[in-house]
Amino acid sequence: MSFQTQDPNSLPDKTGVYIMKNEQDDVIYVGKAISLKKRVKSYFKDTYDTPKTRTLMKHFHSLEYILTDTEKEALILEANLIKKYRPRYNVRLKDDKRYPYIKITNEDYPRILISRNVTDDGSHYYGPFTDVMAVRKTIKFIKSLFKIRDCKKMDGPCLNYQIKICDAPCDGKISKDYYNEIIHQINLFFQGKYQEIIQHLQEMMDDASANHEFEKAAVLRDQIDSIKEIMEKQKVSFTNKLDQDVIAGAYESKTAYIVVFSIRDGKITGKDDFIMNGIENTPPEKVLSAFIKQFYSNPRYIPGEILLQNVVYDHDLITEWLSERRGESVKLKVPVEGVEYRLMRMVVKNAEVIKIQKKEFKNTLLDLKKYLKLPKLPRSIEAFDISNIAGKEPVASMVVFKNGVPEKSSYRKYKIETKGPDDYAMMREVLRRRYEKLKLEKSEYPDLVIVDGGKGQLNVALSVFNSLNIEIPVMGLAKEFEHIFLPGNLDPIILPPRSQVLLLLQRIRDEAHRFAISYHRKLRSKKISESELDKIKGIGQKRKMKLLKHFGSLKNIKKAGVNQLMEVDSINSRVAKDIYNHFH
């Protein structure tokens, strides 16, 4: 239960969490205290410890507080509230919602997928990770190695079973106990317990061989070989064979760049980097403390040792909390010599490199702002491209880059309704659809819009924005000579070929083009597939959908024999022969 007050003297001398708000009732700071009264009263004095505190108190209007039984409960609640409200004046993990997790679902036959939301649903979560492409590759490898189900609905064997990348638990072709054993191996994999997996798989292979299940034994042998290959790729190893996370940071005035190395069984199995905002006048021990509380508050594997660059604030309390979450003792260490110290230096060096890279990229954005005469740094950029062949199957793409990084969850695809081969009309349609929607929703506009083309497409964008009565900086980027066209400029801007600004703009433009082309090909392929199947006697809409769902594509249907075609529900021998004869 929470209580509200504007008078610090009315606060109880008890443990809890305090929530500061501004006049608009927005949460601007969350803190914990053994004595709420003493801690909050420390803010109300003539002089402030830091400029950040002075600014905080300028915006302070009211206070809520929540009592807790212990300081550990206050620590957990504080971390959860910071994650929920993302207060402006707290040291906070930047946009942690964008970091992907690997999720092993809590189903009878679990699936493995990417999730950006962590919920208490009984699933296993691993992460957060910062490289979503690496996560996708890992999941693809796991699915191919262990042949677990991928379908959301268990409607019977599908194409994945036909091409031997799923064991079809939906059809009882694998027992629930055996499937759960596979899921256990996958959990061990994400914990870096490779030797333990190999031992389990070896025992299963021996059992299969003893029972003359030689095909099953061969599959298990291949799985063992694949995991050994991964182990060989882990070049850096240590003699202690422990599970450790190694955490260090590099600092600027307002931002910390935190790097985490994951060590499992003495080998480096992963590296992730994170950004902490709002660190003004905050000592490193408090920054690392804030990071640990936010990083480990989500469901994730907690190793027995965490090596730190320096001693953290609330060391004993955090140790107790982590140990409780792990279910075993967790040790926080600051290495001062030996292998662990050298490892820490390596992590610090990685953090420093990231800090330099971010600074260089900020300089690129500053140059872009200068060249285009933008009102602010273009941290959020949206780019559009049109794809069609002589006006047929026209589509448009919109890609989004945030701080120079593709934000694929924000990408959008558009089926164009404009008739005929008129690229200007198509661009007008998609821009109107996009920004009319943002205006109605009162959503934030991007800092810059890029249209693929020259003066003509730029003028289209300007006319759309004028008709909507909105102001968004916009530019055209023409492919042929990489000329940049700006409103009000008769002549284009020509940047040096190796300019970092030009390289960034090209990367964004090319990504929009790639996304549009891939969507256009998909639609054309679907149309071709549909028209081919429509020519076959006895194939209506329902049978057509069942065939495409089962085989995945027209290409696979063409390859299928009569018996394979008959495996599809409602396809009898006569229809199967008609399909086969049509393509052969």
N, C-alpha and C positions, 0 to 999 in steps of 0.2 A: 504494500500500500504506500502511495506517495503523498507527501504533504507539501503545501505551498506557503511561501512566506516572502516578505521583502525586508524583514528585520532579522539580521544575523544574531541578535541577542536572544531571539525566541527559539533558536535551534537547540536541540538537546546535546548534551555532552556524551554522545554515543557514536558507535561505529556505523558507517553507512556511505551512501553515494549522494553527491549533490549535483544538480542539473541547473546550469545558468541559462537564462533566456533573454532575448532582446525584446524591444517593444512590439515586434510583430509576432511574438511568441515562438520564434525559432530557437532551437537549442544551439547555443554558441560555445558551450564548454561543459564537459563532464569530468568530475574528479571523485576520488574516494578519500576517506579520512578515518582515523581511529576516533578522533573527536570532531564531529561535524562543526560544533560551535567554534572551537579554536581555529580550525582550518579556514572556515569561511570568513571569520572575523579578520583574519590576516590580510584579506583583500581590501578591507575598509580602513585604509590609513592614508596619511597625507602624502607619503612618498611610496613609489612602487619599485619592486626589485628589478623589473625589466620593462622596456618599451612595449613588449607584447602584452604584459599584464595591464599596463596603463591603457592600451587600446581596448583590451577586453572589457575593462571596467567602464569605459566610455559608452559601450554598447549594452552594458548590463541593465536589466530592468526588473526581473523577478527570478525567484529561485524555487526549485522543487527539491525535495530530498526523500531518500528511501532508506530506512533503517535495515541493517543486516545483523545477524547474530555474531558473525566472525569477520575478521579482516579479509580472509580468503574469499568469503562470499561477496564481499565488497569488490574485490579485485575482479572476480568473474563477471559481476553485474556491470562494473565500469567498462570492461572490454566489450561486452554485448551492447551496451548503450552507445559506445563510440562507433561500433560497427553499424548500428541502426541509424543513428542521426548524423554521423560524419560531421561533428561540430567544427566550425571554422578555426577555433583557437586550440584545438587538441592536436598533438602530434599523431598523425594518422597515416595508415597505409593507403597509398593513392589508388582510388578506383578499384578496390579489391574485388568488386563484382565482375570485372572483366577477366579476371584470372580463371582459366579453366581448371576443373578437377576431373579426374577419372572416377567414374561411378560404377560400382558393381551392384546391381539392383537387388532388392530384397524380394525376390520372386521365387516360386517353386523351382524354376529353371532360370537362374539369373542371367542377365545380359550385361555387357560392358559398354559404356557410352560416355560421352563428354557432357559435363554439367557445369553450369556457371552459378547454380544455386545449391547450397548445401542445406539440407533439411534433416531433421531427426526422424527419418523414415525407416531406419533399420538397415539401410544400404551401407556399403563400405565406400568411403571416399579417400582418394589419394591426391595430394596437391597441397596448395595451389601450384600450378606451373605457369611459366611466363611465355612459353613457346607453343602455341596451339598446333602448329604444323607438326612439331615433334610428338605432341600428344596423339594426334591423328595417326601418325606412322606407328607409334607404339601400340595403339589399339588395333590397327590393321594387322600388325605382326602377331599379337596375342590371339586374335580371331583365327588367323590362318594356322597358328601353331596348335591351339587347343580345340579348334572347331566348335566353338560355343554358338548358341543361337543368336540371331541378329534381328529376327522378325518381332515386331511389336505384338502381333496376334499369332497364336499358335494354331493355324488353320490346316496343318498337314505339310508334308514335304514340299519344299519350293526349289527354286533354281540353286540356292546355296548347297542343298543336299546333292543335287545332280552333279554339280561341279566339285563336290567333295571338300567344301569348306565349312560344312555343318553336319553334325551327326544326327540331325532330325529328332531331338527329344520330343517334339510335338507328336510324333508318330510312334513313340515307344521304342525307337530303335536303339536307345541307350537308357540304362536304368537311372533313376533319380539319385541313388547312392553313388554311382560311378560319376555322374555329372557333378554332384557336390564335391567329389574328390578333385575333379578338374578345377572347380572354383577355388578350392583350398590351395591348389598349386599356383593359381593366378594371384591370389592374395600374397603368397610367399614371394612370388616374382616381384610384385610392387614394393615389397619390404626389402628387396635385395637379397633374399635368402636363397641364393642360387644353389649352394651345396645341398641345402635341405631339400630343395625341389628334386635335384638329381637323385638323391638317396631315395625319396618317395617313388619317383618314376622308375628307378632301377628295380625296386621291390615289386612294383606293379608289372614291369616287363618280365621279371623272373616268374611271377605267378602265371602270367599269360602264356609263357613258353611251356611251363609245367603242365598247363591245361590244354596244350596243343592249339592255343589261339594265336597262331603265328602272324596273322595279319594285324591283330591288335598289338602284338609284341613289336612288330616292325614300326608301327606308328609311334609307340612309346620310345623306341630307339631313336627315331628321327627327332622327336621332341628333346631328348637328352642331348643329341648332337647340336641342335640349334641353341640350347641354353649354354652349352660349353663354348660355342662360338662367341656368344655375347660376353662370357667371362673373359675370353681371350682379348676382346676389344678393350677391356678395362685395363689400360696400360699402367696407370698409377695405382699402386697398392702399398699397404702398410702391414707391418708384422703383427699388430695387436689384434686384428680380426674382429674389432668392435663395430657396433653400429653407432655412428656419431653424426650430428649436424654441426657444421662449422659456420659461424655467423660473424660477419665483419661489415664495416661500412666506411664510406668516404663522404665527407660532409662539406656542404656549402652553407651560406647564411640562412637559407630558408628550406633547404632540401637535403635529405640524406639518401644515399644510394647504397642499399643493403644487398649483400650477396650471401647466398646460402649454398654450401656444398653438402651433398648427401653422401655419407660413407656407409656402406653396408658390407658386413663381413670383411672390413679392412680395405675395400676398394671404392673409389669414387664412382658413384652411379648416377649422379645428377648435379646440375648447377642451375640455380635460378636467381634472378635479380629483381629487386623491388624498389619502389620509390616511396619515401616517407615525406609527407608535406607538413608544413606548420611547425618547423623545429626551431624557429627564431629564439635565440638565447637559451636553448635547452641543452644541457650538458649531454655528452655521448651516452653516459650510463642510463639517463632517463629515456633517450631515443631508443636504445636497444631494448630497454624494459618495455616500452610501448610496442615495439615491433614484436617481441616474443609473445606478449599477451594477445595481440591481434592475429599473429601468424598461427599460433597453436590453439586458438579458441575454436577453430573449425575442426571437424573430425579429420584426423590425419595421423599417420604413424609417428610416434614420439620415440626417439632412440634413447638408449640408456645414458648417453653422454652428449652434452651440448657444449662445444668449445666456443668461447666468446672472445672478442677483441679486447674487452675490458670488463671490469666488474659492473654488474647491473644494479640499478635501483630496485629495492624490494627483493633482493636476492633470495632470502630464506623463504619468503612468502611464495615467490614464483616457483622455487624448487618444490615446495610442498604441493602446490597446485598441479604442476606437471607430473609429479610422481603419482598423484591421485588419478589423473587422467590416463596415465600409462598403465596403472595397476602394479607398477614396480618402481623401485627407487630410480630417480633421475638425478644426474650429477651435472652441475654447471661449473665449468673450468675455464680459467684464463691461462693458456699455456705460456711458459716463460723460457723453455729450452727444448732441445731435441726435435724429433720428427713432427710432433704436434705444433711446435712453434713455427717450424718451416712451412707446414701446411697452412697455418694461420696467415703467414706472410703472403702466401700465394693467393689466399682469398682476399686479403687487403688489396693486393695488386690488381686483382680483377675488379674490385669495387672502384679503385682509382681510375682504371681504364674506362669503365662505364661513365664515371663522372666527366671525364674528358670528352668522350663521345657525345654525351648529352649537351655539353657546352658547345661543341663544334656544331651540333645540329641546331642549337638555339641561334648560333651565329648565321646559319643558313636561313632560318626563318626571319631573322632581323634583316638580312640582305633582301629576301623576298618582299618583306614589308616596305623596304626602301625603294626597290625597283618599281613596285606596283602602286606606291603611294597609298598604302592601306592604313586605316585608322588604328589598327592594333595587330599584334602578332597573329598570323594565320594558323592557329593551333588546330582548328577544325576546318577541313577542306572537303567539299563535295564535288565530284566530277561526273559528267554525263557523256554517254556515247550512244549512237544509233547504229543498228545493224539490220540490213535487209538486202535482198537481191531483187533489183528492179521493182521495189515496192512490195514484194511478197513476204509474208510472215514477218512484218517489221516489229522489232523489239527495241527497247532502250534499257540501258543499265545506269545505275547510280552507285558509285563507290564512295566510301567515306574514309578519310585518313585523319587520325587524331595524333598530333605531335609526330607526324611523319610515319606513323605505323598504320597499316590497314586495319580498320575495325569491321571485320567481315559480318558481324552480327547486325550491323546497320546497313549493309548493302541492300539495294532494292532492284527488282526486275519489273519491267513494264511491258505488257502487250499493247502495241500501238493500235489505236482505233482509226486513225487518219487513213483514208484511202488514197492509193496512188503513190508514185515515187517522188515524194516531196519532203526532203530531209528537213527543210526549215519548218514546215508545218508539224512534222513529227517532234522536233525539238521543242516547238512552242507547246505542244500538247503535254509532253512529259514534264516540262518545267512548271507549267500551270498546275498540273496534278500534284506535284511535289510541294510547291510552296503555298498553294491555296490551302492544302491540308495542314501544313505547319502553322499558317496564319490562324486558321479556325481553332486549332488545338492550343494556340498561344505558346508554341514550342520555340526553343532557341533556334535562331538561324545560324548557318555556318559563317565562319570568318571570311571564307572565299569560295566562290563557285567557279569551276573550270568547265567550259564547253569545248568539245572537240571540233575545231574549225576556225575559220577566219572571221572577217568583219561581219559577214552575213549572219552566222550563228550568234555572234556577240550581240548584234542588233536585235535578234529574236529574243535573247535573254533579257535585254534592257526593256524591250516593249512589254514582256510578261511582268517584270518587276514593277514597271510604271503602272500597268493596269491593275495590279494588286496593291499599289501604293505601299510598297516595301522597299527598303534600301539594303542591298547585299552587294558587297564588292564582287565583281565578275570579270573574267578574262577569257579570251579565246586563244587556243594553242593550235596553230595550223601545222599539220604533219610535214608537208613537203620541205619547208625550209626552217621548221621549228621557230616560226615567228610568233611573238606574243602580241595580241591585239587588246588594247585597253579602251574604255569609253573616252571619247573626246580627243583621242590621239589619231592624227591622220596617218602617221607612219608607225609600223610595228617596232617593238623592242627586239633587238637581236642580242642574245647573250652569248658569251664565249662557249664553244662546244664542250669544254670540260668544267664549266661552271657548276658548282654544287646545287645552285638554285635551279638551273636548267635540268640537271639530272633528276632532282626531286619532282619537278613538274612532269617530265617525261615518264617517270615511274608511275605517277598517279594517272596520267592520260592513258598509258599502255595497259594499266590494270583495268580501267573502265572499258577499254576496247576488248580485252580478253574476256571479261565478264559478259559483255554483250554478245560477242561471237559464240561463246559456249552456250548461252541461253538460246540463241538463234538456231544453232545446230541441233540442240535438243528438241526444239519444237518441230523443225523440219524432219528430223529422224522419226519423231512420233507420228507425224502426218503421213510419211512414207509407209511406216509400219501399218498404220490403220488402213491406208488405201490398198496395200498389197493383200492384206487379210480379207478385206471387203470383197475381193474378186472371187473368193473361194465359196462354192456352193455349200450351204449348210452352216456357215460361220456368221452368226449374228453378233450383236453387241456383247452379250453375256459370255459367249464362248471365246470371243476375241479377247476380252479382258482377262479371262481365266488363263488363256494361253500366254499372254504377255506377262501376267503375274508369275506363272509357273516357270517360264523360260527366261524372263528378264528382258528379252529383245527379239526382234524379228530375225536377226542373224542366228540366234540359238535355235529358234523354231525351224529355220531352214536346214540346220544341221541334224535335227532330231530324226530318229527312225520311227517307224510305225508304232512299235511297242512303247517307246518313250512318249510319243504323243498320246497314247491311250492311258498313260498314267494321270493325265489331266482329267479332272472331274467333268463329266458330260461329253467327253470325246470318245465315241465308240469306234469300232474297227473300220466301219465304212467312212466316217468323217476323217479318221486318222489317215486312211489311204488317200482320200481326196486331197488332204493337205500335203502329204508326201509327194503325190504325183504332180501337184501344182508347181512344186519347187524343183522337181528332178526330171 
